[in-house]
Amino acid sequence: MTNHFSEQIESLLTPLLGNFMATMAVKSQCRSLGITPEDIGAQHLEELSGKVGQALAIHGNKEETDRIIRKIKSMR
């Protein structure tokens, strides 16, 4: 089961990574924070956006990565 934040983050990542990889990326970055996607709360968004940004850096699309980071940080 997912929550509102994890669904939004996955939907931001899907165009870049595909559905499966977006889901796995959220799970992986949550695990690095010691939480699950179901536990994502507003208090996690700043740190999670940084983790997601670092992971996306390998794709080389800085503008798209920056847009995704901004969107994650502004979620409520």
C-alpha positions in Angstrom: 0.0 0.0 0.0 1.3 3.5 -0.8 0.4 6.9 0.5 -0.3 10.2 -1.2 3.4 11.4 -1.2 4.8 8.1 -2.6 2.2 8.1 -5.3 3.0 11.7 -6.3 6.8 11.0 -6.3 6.3 7.9 -8.4 4.2 9.8 -10.9 7.0 12.4 -11.2 9.6 9.8 -11.8 7.6 7.5 -14.2 8.1 9.5 -17.4 11.9 9.5 -16.8 12.3 6.0 -15.4 9.2 3.9 -16.3 6.7 2.7 -13.8 8.6 -0.2 -12.3 11.9 1.7 -11.9 10.0 4.7 -10.4 8.4 2.4 -7.8 11.7 0.8 -7.0 13.5 4.2 -6.8 11.0 5.4 -4.2 11.4 2.2 -2.2 15.2 2.4 -2.4 15.4 6.0 -1.3 12.9 5.5 1.5 15.0 2.6 2.7 18.1 4.8 2.8 16.1 7.1 5.2 14.9 4.2 7.3 11.3 4.5 6.3 8.9 2.8 3.9 6.9 4.5 1.1 3.8 4.1 3.3 5.5 6.2 6.0 6.5 9.2 3.9 5.4 12.4 5.6 5.9 16.1 5.0 8.9 15.9 7.4 10.7 13.5 5.0 10.2 15.5 1.8 13.3 17.7 2.0 15.7 14.9 2.7 13.9 12.5 0.3 14.1 15.1 -2.5 17.9 15.3 -2.1 18.2 11.5 -2.2 16.1 11.3 -5.3 18.1 14.1 -6.9 21.3 12.3 -6.3 19.9 9.1 -7.8 18.6 11.0 -10.9 21.9 12.7 -11.5 23.2 9.7 -13.4 20.5 10.3 -16.1 22.2 13.6 -16.9 19.0 15.7 -17.3 19.7 18.4 -14.8 16.7 20.6 -15.7 14.3 17.7 -15.3 16.0 16.5 -12.1 15.8 20.1 -10.6 12.1 20.3 -11.6 11.4 17.0 -9.8 13.3 18.0 -6.7 11.3 21.3 -6.6 8.0 19.5 -7.0 8.9 17.0 -4.2 9.9 19.8 -1.8 6.7 21.7 -2.5 4.4 18.7 -1.8 1.9 19.0 1.0 
